[in-house]
């Protein structure tokens, strides 16, 4: 098989062994034959990276498996997935990353701990919002807006749930005939019904408070874990001795903390505040988890910790500005937003592409030829950078509003309540017909 993006083709010996092994298994009904290539290179390293209990169960039951073709397929997929040329440079093998002489290396099996961490995050978030954020909202007088009740109408309710939240003009006309309601009454019903689906101010306050607190403590922990490391000040040190870089306890807990948080965000997307950039948020969380997982297995841990700390520092100010904006502390919120804008542009639009991506794109080529993992990691960083540019546009829009209006009216990504009354243009039009030109002249001062 030919090369892919500088990745060498799959060795012919690998494919020949797999064919020979499948043939022997089909002849000997479940007997597992060992081959030098498989036992010396793939099996041992695959077992190191799988969960220990699942790995031992897989190998102990291989000889008694009734479905030999299924077992062979799973083993082939596992061997290919952990093929060294996918994850490591050409001159490095999994055996080089085995724990020896007190040096501990990152393993894929350790990523399973991120799921319990995510569940703990959800529990901590529930306790925080229930017993800290909610009482704080009461102290600051944050109340949900009182929304008009929606008239009971099963026909409109079925249309709203099954077809569309915003009906077209043709559907409004059809619904008028079916319900004997006026067009204005139909449109008012849909506005009120949509407002009922939107989260209240207290929910937004609690969510922003939780994220602000998490980003603060995560950033402080990241700085404590990085401040005495040489690669924090000289990015070339990130690749010193790569990939034979032992894992530090501080790096392990920093990764588990961040991965658990982003998994919890994915699990809570269904009941969190939905904003206009919902799809971008899903892409961001997925790309972040993919990057963290890949960097962990491939031992890109040093650059991974720097990327996490770089992202957390600006997010603290964003969520903090939203918290104070909901509490109507306008001056504090405006000041934090201005500082956040400068910090976001500096870290995400300047430092991230011109220092971090440059570090992962240029420096490794001085040590080893490019391989699949090198391209994959950098492509995912570019995806993150594209999201940074998208959010930079939204932030710039809000910043210009603040400069010219001198007040932040809220998050541009949020889905605000719709006015229940007629639009301003309609009110002006009706007022002009009702009062006539003389009244309009008095209103304008003539």
N, C-alpha and C positions, 0 to 999 in steps of 0.2 A: 504494500500500500504506500502511496506517495506521501511526501511531507505535507504538513498543514501549518502555514504561518511560521515556518522555521522549525516546527516540531518534526522530528525524524519519524519515518514510517514505522508501523508496528513490526517488530522483528519477525522474520519468517519462522524462526525457531519457536516463537510463542504460538503461532497458529498451528504449526506441525504438531507440537505437543498436545494442543487442545484436540485436534482431530484424532490423534493416536489414543488419547485418554478416553474420549467418547466411544471409540470403537471397542476398547478393552472393557469398558463398563457395560456396554450392551451385550458383550459375550459372557461376562462373568456375573451378571445379576446382582449388582450391589457391591461387589468387591471393589475396594478403592485402591488403585495402583499409585505408587509414588514415583515421580520422575525427578531427576536432578534439578531441572529448571524450575519446576513447580515448588519442590520442597525447599530449595535453597534460596529462591528469590521472592516468590510471590506469597507462598503460604504463610511463612513466618511473619512477614511484614504486614500482610492483611490481618493476621490474627492480632498483631500488636495494636492495630488501629480500630478494630471492632470492639464492641463491648465484651469484656472477658467472659461473662456468663453465656452470652449468645454465641461467641466464637467457639467455646468449648462444646456447647450443645450441638453446634453445626458440625463440628468435626467428629464428635463421638457418634452422631447418628448418621454419618455419611454412609457407613457400611451397611446400615439396616434400612436405608431409605427405600421405599417401595417405588417411588416415581424417580427413576434414575435420570431421565431426561430433564426433569424440573430441577433436580439437585445440581446436575451438570451445568445447566443454564445459569443458576444462581451463583455457582462458584466461578463461572466464566465472567459474569458481570462484575462480581466482587474483585476478581483478579485484574480485570481490565481497568476498573475504576481506580484502584490503588496502584496502577502501573506507575513506576517511578518517573518515567519520562513525562507524565502529565503534571506531576506535582513538584518535581525537583530538577535542578540543573543536571546536565549530562554526566558530570563527574561525581555525583553524589547518589547514594542508595539509602534505602530505609535502614539498613544495618548501621549506617553512620549516625543515626539518630536514636539508637537504643540507649536506655538509661545505664550509664556506667560511671564508676568512680565518683559517685555523688552528684553527677550532672543529670538533671531531669529535663526531658524534652516534652514539648506539647504533643498530644495524641488526639486523634479524632474522637475516641471514646469519651474523653473528658467533656466534650460538647453536650453530652446528654444532661449534664448538670444544669444547663441553661434553662431547660423546661421547668424543673422545680423552682428555680430562681424566678421565672416569669410568674408562676402561680403565687409565690410569696410576694412578688411585687403587686399583684392584683389585690391580695389580702391587705398589704400595708397601705395601698392606695385607698381601699374602702375604709379602713380605720382612720386614715388621715382626713379624708373628706368628711367623714361622719362626725368625728370628735374634735377636729381642729379647724378645718376650712369652713364648715357650716356655722359653728359658733362665731368665728371671726367675721363671717358675712353678716350675722345678726348684730355684732358690735358696730360694724361700719354702716349699718342700715341698708344693705343691699337687698332689694326686694324684686321679685319677678313682676313684670308688667301684667296688669289685669287685662285679660283678653275677653272680648265679647263672646258670649255663648253661641254655639252653632245650633241652628234649628234642626230638629230631627227630620230627616228625609232619607228613607232607605234607598230610593232610586239614585239620588246624587251621591250617597255614600258608596254604593256599589260602583258607580262610575269612577269615583275618586280612587278607590282601592284597586280596581281591576283594570282600568283603562289609562287614565291620565290625571295628574294633579292640576294641570293647567289646560282646560278644554279649549279647543279651537272655536272660532266664531260660528262655524257650521254646527258644531256639537252644542254650543250654547243655544242656538236657535231651536235645535231639535229637543233639547231638554226643556226649553220654555213651553213647547207644545205638550210634552209629556207630563209636566208638573203643573201647568197653568200658572207658572210664576213669570214675573217680568224679567227681562234680560239683566237689569241692574240687580235684582234680588239674587239671581243665579250667580252672577259674578261676585257679589258680596259674600255669598255662602262659601264659594271656593276660596276667597281670600281668608276668611275666618278659619276655614278648615285647614288650610296650609299653615296658618299661624299656630294652630294647635300642635302641629308636628314639629315645630321649631323648639329647640331647647331654651329654657329660661335663663335669665341673667345669673342666678345663683349657681346653676349647673356649670355655666361657662367660668364663673369665678372659681369654683372648686377645682375644675379641671386645670385651669391655668396655674392655680396655687400649687397643685401637686407636681406639675411639670417644672415649675420654677424651683421648688425645693429639691427635686431630684437632680436637676441639672447643676444646682449649686453644690450639693454634696459630691456628685460625680466629678465635677471639675476640680474641687478641692482635693479629692482623693487622687485624681490623675496628676495634679501638680506635685503632690507629695511623693507619688510613685516615680515621677520623671525628673524632679529638680536636681538630683545628684547623679544623673546618668549622662555620660559624655555625648550620646547621640541626640540628646535634647538640644544641645548647643551647636553640634557639628553633625549635619545630616549624613555626611560620608561615613560616620561611625555606625550608622544603621546597618551597613553591609559588612562591617568588620567581622570576619569569621563566618559569614553566612554560608549555609544554613545551620552550621553546628553552633548554635547559640542556645544555651540552656535557659529554661523557663524560670522566671522569678515568681515567688508567691504573690507579690503585689500585682504582677501582670496577669496572673490567673484570676484573681478576684476582680480586677478591673474589667477583664473580658466578660466574666460571668455576670457582673453587675450590669454592664451595658447591653449584653445580649438578652438577659432576662427582661430588661426594661423594654427593648424594642419588640420582643415577642409578646409581651403584655399589651403593647400598643396595638399590635395586629389582632390579638384576641379581643380587645375592647373596641375595635372599630365600629362594630354594629351599634353600640349604645353611646359612643362618644359624640361630641359635637361635630356634625358634618359640615365641612366648609367647601368653598368653591374648588379648592385644590385637593379634593379627596383622592382622586386617582393619582395625583403626583405624590401624595403622602404614602399611598400604598406602594408605589414604585420606590420611593425613598426608603421605607422601612425594609422592603424586600432586598433592595440593593445593599443596604447597610448590613443586614444579617448575612447575605451571601459573601460580602467582603470580609466580615469578621470571621466567618467560618473558614473561608479559604485561607485567610492570612494566618489563622491558628494552625491549620493542618500543615501548611507550607512553611511555617515558622517565620512568617512576616510579622512577628509580634511587635517588634520595636516600632516599625512605622505605623502599625495599627493603633498603638497606644497614643502616639502623637496625633493621629487623625481624630481620634475620639476626643482628646482634650481640646483640639482646635475647634471642633464643632460645639462642644458644650459651653464654651465661654460666652458666645454670643446669644445662645438660647436662653441663658439666665436672664439677660436684660429684656429679651422679647416677652417672655412670660411674665416677668415682673412688671413691665409696662402695661400689659393687659390687666393684671391684677389691680393696679392702682387706677387704671382707667375705669374698670367696673365699679371701683369704690368711689369714683368721682374726685380723686385726687389729681386734678388735671395738670397742675404744674409739675408734680413729681412724675406723672406718666409721660408728659411731653419731654422732660429732660432725659428720662431713661430711653425714650424712643430715639432721640437724637444721638445719644451715645451708642445705642444698639446699631443704628444705621451705619455709623462710622466703623464700628467694630466688625459688623457683618461684611461690609465691603472690603475691609482690610484683610480679614481672615479667609472668607470664602471666595472672593473675586480676585484677590491678589496673591496672598500667601499660599492658598491651596493649589492653584494651578502652576504658579511660577516657582514654588519651593518644593511642595510635597510631590506633585506629579513629576516634576523635573527630577526629584530624588529617586522615584521609582522607575522612571523611564530611561534615565541616562546612566546613573551610577552603576546599576547592576551589570551593564554591558562591559564595564571595565574588568569584571571578575569572571564572567561566564557567558557563553553564547545564549541568545534568547531561546526560550522554550514555551510550551503552551501556557503554563501558569503565569509566566511573565506577561504575556499578552492579555490573558484573561483578567488578571488583577488590574492592569492599567486601563483596560476597557471599562471595568466597573467603576474605577475612579473618574473616568470621563463622564459616565452616566450621572454620577453624583454632581459633577461640575455643571452639567447641563441643567440639573434641577436648581443648583445654586443661582445660575443666571436667570432662570424663570422667577425664582423668589426675589432676586435682586430687582427685577422689573416691578413686581408688586410693591416692594418696600420703597422703591424710588417714587412710585405713584403716591403712596401714602405720605412720603416725606414732602413732596411738592404741595400736596393738600395742606399739610401742616404749615409750610412756609407762607402760603397765600391766604389760608383761612385762619391760621393761628390756633387751630384746635384739631385734635384727633377725634373723629367721630366714631371710631371703632376699627376693628380688624377688617381690612378689605376682603379677606377670604371668608368672613362670616356671612351667613345667610340671615339677613335682618328681617324683622317683622314687616309685613306689608301694611300700608295704611288701609283702614277699613272704609274710609270715606272716599269720595271721588278724588281724582287727581287734581292738582292745582290748576292745570290747564282747563279741565272741565268746569271747575268752580268759577274761574274767571270768565269762561264763555257764558255760563248761565247768569253770572252777575251782570254782564254787559247787556244781555237781552232783558233782564228784569229791570234794571235801573235806567237804561237808555244812555244816550251820549252826554246828557247834562250831568248825570251822576258821575260818569267817568271823568268829565272835565274837572269836577270838584275834587275827585280823588287824586288827580294828577297835579292839582294846584293852579289850574288855569281858570 
